[in-house]
Amino acid sequence: MLKEQVLMALDSLQANKFRSLLTMLGIIIGAGTLVAVLSLGNAVQSTVFEQFVDLGTRRIAVLPGDPNAIGARNTPGYGLVSIQDYDALKALVEQHPDIFRTIVPEVSAPVSVRAGTTAVQAALVGTTKDYQAVQTVPVAYGRFLTDADEDQSARVGVLGALVAEDLFGQDPEALAAAIGQVIEINGQPLQVVGILEQLGGPFSSDQRVLAPVSTVRLRLVGDLDLPGRGLEMSSILLALESEQNVDQAEGLMRSTLRASREVAPDQIDDFRLNLPTQALGVLAGINGAITGFIALVAGISLVVGGIGIMNIMLVAVTERTREIGVRKALGATDSDVLGQFVLEALAISLVGSLIGVAGAIGIVLLVGVATGIGASISWTAVGLALAFASAIGLGFGLYPARRAALLQPIEALRYE
């Protein structure tokens, strides 16, 4: 009996192809949108996470604590970060290569940069060659810093894109010719060995001048040492192998710094750890909100499609009243009639959802190839779309089916 009812439901769809297609339209749009949005949303989230590496999704920054706060040491300036902290963390990185990739210092200061008669304000950052492993700093012209530059305290620097354009102009030939020229940092000579690509954003190196730490300390900026603690650092950056290591890395870094700085168990930290957890949470929240909103719209489209199914099924019941009377007169039960019309509504919904899912799969694969974001099909979304569409078909098809099942045979046969 079930097989016959299924075949009758499919025959009903074929008998009214255009009407069935119009009825399915809401289901097609809703199911397709749901699959496409969730699949592309996952791909976009992965791509955005990769692009946000420069903003700290795979690194932890050690920053100075409040130097005047009453915490671990009620000593002005103790909350600052120094070379002692860097050495302790460097040993930690070497002990845990499975968690940390590298460590780099940042010694920064605002400076005046001059080339000829042109002067601009910029941020001078003393660091090492491994800075490229922590920050996104692609070189457009020349080269980046090297170990030899650090060892020799060489008077060399790499300019951020905006600093270079302010000093030498935007012409590519002029920027290329700037390599090897000598500029002045606070009146001290510095040879340009590289210019970075422009990345944009408040966290990029576009408005920075990068130089070896030893050069910044000994030749460009004076008075950078803390009494008894060595070189003062603006921050220390530790690159992680994966954002999954954040919690473990945080625990190791915190215990190492507290031991190195002799912070007692009952005292608060006199330093700060800038964790990527918040940035990752914000990104995931934004992506989830957008995806959820569009998925909600897709769900509303499915509900609208369900209303369309109910309307068409009510029309079908009216059109086939005499048929229902004949079937009941020949022995069909209320359950048989109910099952037939429920299966017809379910068939409309399932076929529509399959068409929508097939179209969404094609769109996702096409967008993935066209944009290169590596989009893949979310089979969870496919399952949700089919399940939700089936529930819509059953829910909205039940009322017309029940109405058909309750028809009296004599009244149905007499219906004109």
N, C-alpha and C positions, 0 to 999 in steps of 0.2 A: 504493500500500500504506500509506504514512504517513497519508494522509487517512482511509483506512478505519480504521486503528488509533486515530486521534484520535476519530472518530465513535463507535467502540466504547467508548472510555474515557468519553466523555460519556454514552452510553447506560447504562453501568454506574452512573454517578453518579445518573442519573434513576431507575433501577430501585430504588435503595435510598436514597431521599432522606433519611430520618431518620437512618439509620446514617451516611451520608456527612456530614451536618451535624454529628453528634457527633464524627466523626473529624476534621473541620475545626476544631473548637472551639479546640484549642490553637494552631493556625496563625492563626486569626482574632484571638485575644487577643494573641498575640505580635507579629504584623505591625501590628495597630492600635496597640498600646502603643508600639512602636518609632517609628512615624510621629508619633503624638501627642506623645510625650516630646521627640523631637528638634525638632519644630516649635515647641512651646510653650517649650521650653528656650531656643531662640534669641530668641524674643520677650521672655521674662522677662529674659534677660541684657541685651538692649538697654534695657529699661525700667529695670532696676536701675542700669545704667551712667549713664542720664540722672539718676536720683535721687541718685547718688553724686557729682554735680558739686560739691556743697557740701563733700564730703570731699577734694576735690583732684584729681579725675580730669581737669580741664581747667585746671589752674593749677600754677605752680611757686612755691614759697615760698623766699625767701632768708632764712636764719637765721644768727645769730651763730655763729662757730666757738668753740672752747675758748679763752677769753682767756688761759689760763695755759699753753697747749701751746707747745712749741718747734716752730714751723713757719715761716710766711712772715716773721713778725716776732716775735722773742722779747721782746715788750713787753706788759706786763699791760694788758688792755683793748683791744688792737688788733684782736682778733677780733670785736669788736662791730660791728653794722651802723649806719650813720649816713646823714644826709641826702645826703652826697656819693655814696654808693652808689645812693641813690634817683635822684638827678639823672642819673647815668651810665646807669642802666637805663631811665629815662624817655626819654632820647634814643634808646636802642636800640629801644624800643617804637615811637617815631615813625618810625624808619627802616624798620621791618619790620611794616607793618600787616597783611600777609598771614599772619603767624605769631602776633602778639600782638594781643589785643583792648584791653587797658588795664593800668594799673599802679596799685596803691593801697598806701599805707603802713599799718602797724599800730604804734601806740605804746601799749603797755598797761602797766597798773599795778594792783595790788590796792588797793581803796579801801573806805571805809565810806560807805554811802549812807543818808541819813536823810530820812524824810518825817513831820513831826510828832514823835511819840514813838517811832515805829518805825524801827529801824535794821537794815540787813543788810550783809553783805559781798558785794562783787561785783568783777568785772574791768572796769576802765575802759579803753576802747579808743578811741584817737584815730585817726580815719581821714577819708576824703573821701566825697563823694556817689557816686563810682564803686565804692564798696564793694559796692553792690547788683549790679554786673556780675561780681563775683568770688565772692561768697558768696550763699547763699540766705537773704535777710533780708526776707521779705514783711511789709509794714506792716499791722497790724490796726486801729490807731487813729492818727489824726493824719497826720504826714508823715515823710519821711526827711531827712537832712542835705542842705544845698544849698551851692553855691559861695559864696553871699552869707554863709552862716554861717562858712565858713572865712575869707573875706576880712575879716570884721568881728570875728573871734575871739569870736563870739556865745556867750553862756552858755546854750547849748541842748543837749539830749541826747535820745537815743532809747533807751528801756528795753527790755531783753529781757523775754520773757513772764513768766518766773519772778520776776525782780526786781520787775516791776510788780505781780504778784499778792502778793508778800510785803509790799509797801509799801501797796497800796491794796485788796487783797482780790481775789476771783475774780469778783465780780459784774460783768457786762458794763457796766452803767450806771456803776458806780464807776470802772472802767477808762477808759471814755469821758470821764468827768468829770475824770480825772487830766490830760488834755491841757491845757496852759497853767499847771498848778500848778508851784510852785517846790520843789525838793528840795535837799538839801545833799550835796555830794561833798567829803569831808575838811573839812567846815565851810564850803565855798564854795557860793554859790547857783547852781543850774542849773535852767533851765526845761524841763519835759517837753514836747517837741513831737511825739513819736511813741512808739508801743508796738508791738513786733513780734509776729507770730504765734508760737505755741509750736510748735517743730519736734521737740524731743527729741533725745537723743544727746549724746555728749561733745563734739562739734565744733560744736554749734549755738551761736547767740548768746542762748540763753534766759537765761543768767546774766551777761550783759554789759550795760554802759551804753556806748553809742556817742556820741562827741562829736567836734567838729572838731579836727583836729590842733593848730591854733594855740591853741585854747581849752585843750586839755590841757597844752600846753607853757607857756603864759603865765599861765593863771589857776587851774588845778586842781592840777597836780603840778609841783613845782620840781626843779631840779638834773637836767635831762634832757639837757644838752649835753655832748658829749665834747670834751676840749681840742683845739682846732684843727680839729675835724671836724664841728661842728654838732650838730644834734639826733640823739640816739640813738634808734634804732627797734628794736622787738621783732622785726619781720619786714617783709619787702616782698613783696607778692603780685602776680604777673604772670599775668593770665588769657590762655589760649591760644585760638586760633580752633578748634582741634581737638586731640584727644589724639594724633592722628597726627603732630603737630608737636613732640612732646616732645623727641626726640633733637636735632633742629635747634635748638630753643629753648635746650636745655641748653648746647650748644656755644657759641652766641652769648653767653649770659649769663655762662658761666664765663670766656670770653676777655675780655669787657668788664669784669667785676669784677676779674680779675687785673691788667689794664692799669690800671684806675682806682686800685687799691690798691697798685700798684707791686710786685707779687709776681714775683720772679725765676723764670725757667724751671725752675731746679733746686729750687725751694721748693714746699712743699705749700700747698693752699688754706687761708686763714685765715677761711673762711666755709663755710656748708653750704647745699646746694640740696636741698630736700625735693621729690622728684620723684613724679609720680603713677604711675610705672611699677609700683612695688611694689603699690600699692592696686589697680591694674587687673589685675595678675597674680594677686593673691589672689582677687579677684572671679571672674576667669575660671577659676581653679583650682577654686574651690568649686562654681561652676556646672557645670564640666566633670565634676567628681567625682560630683555628684548625678545629672547626666544620664547619665553612663557607668554608674553603678550601676543605674539604672532600665532603661537599655538592655540591660544584662547580664541583668536579670530577664526582660526581653522575649525575649532570645535563648534563655534557659533554657526559657521557655514554648514557643518554636518547636521546640526540641529535643524537649520532651515531646510536642508535637503530632506530630513526626516518628515518635516511638516508637508513638504511636497509629496513625499511618498504616501502619507496618510490621505491627503486630498485625492490623489489619483486612485488610491485603493477604494475610497468611498465612491468615486465615480464608477469604478469597475464593479463594485457590489450592486450599484443601481442598474448598470447596463446588463448585468448577468443575473438579475433576480429570477427570471424564468428558468435559467440554467440551474440555479440553486434549487428551485422548486422541483425540477425534474430529477436531480440527483437525490434529493431527500425522498421523493416519491418512490425511487428505485431502491431505497434502503440505506442511503448514506446517512451517517449519524452527524450530530452537531460537531463532534470532535473531528470528523473527516473534513467537513467544510471549513472549520476553524483552521485546521492544519494546512489546507490547501492555500488559503489566502495569506496566512502567516508566512508560508514558504515563498509565495510570490513576492511579498514585501521584502523578505530576507534576500531573495535572489536579486531584486533590483538594487538593494543596498550593497550586496557583496560584489556584483558585477561592476557597479559604479566605483566602489573602492578599489577594485583590482585595476580598473582603467586609470584611476587617479594615481595609484602607487606606481604603475608602469610608466606613466608620464613623468612622475617625480624622479624616478630612478634615472630616466634619460636626461632630465634637466640637471640633476646633481652631477652625473658623470660629465656632461657637456661643460658645465661651469668649472668643474675640477680641471679639465683639460685646458680650458680657455684661460683660467687665472693662475693655474699652477699651485693651488693651495692644497692639493692632495686630498680632495673631498672623497669620502667613502660613504657607502650606504649605511644608515643606522637601521639595522634589522629590528631593533627594539621599537623604533618609530613605525616601521612597517607593521609589526605585530599589533601595536597600539591602534594604528589606523584601521586595520581590518577588524579588530575586536570592537572598537568604538562604533564603526560603521554597522557591524552586525547587531550590536545592541540598539542602535538607532532604528535599524530596520525592524527588529522585533518589537521594540517599544511602540513605534508609531504605526506599525502594521497590525498590532493586536486589536485596537478598537474597531477598525473596519472589518477585520476577520470575525470578531465576536458579533458584530452587527449582522454579518452574513449568516453566521451559525444559528442565530436566534430567529431567523425568518421562519414563519410557518409555511409548510409545503403548499397548503391550499391557497393562501394569500399570495405566495410567490408565483404559483402557476397562473393565477388570475391577473397578475400584474401586466399592464400594458406599457 
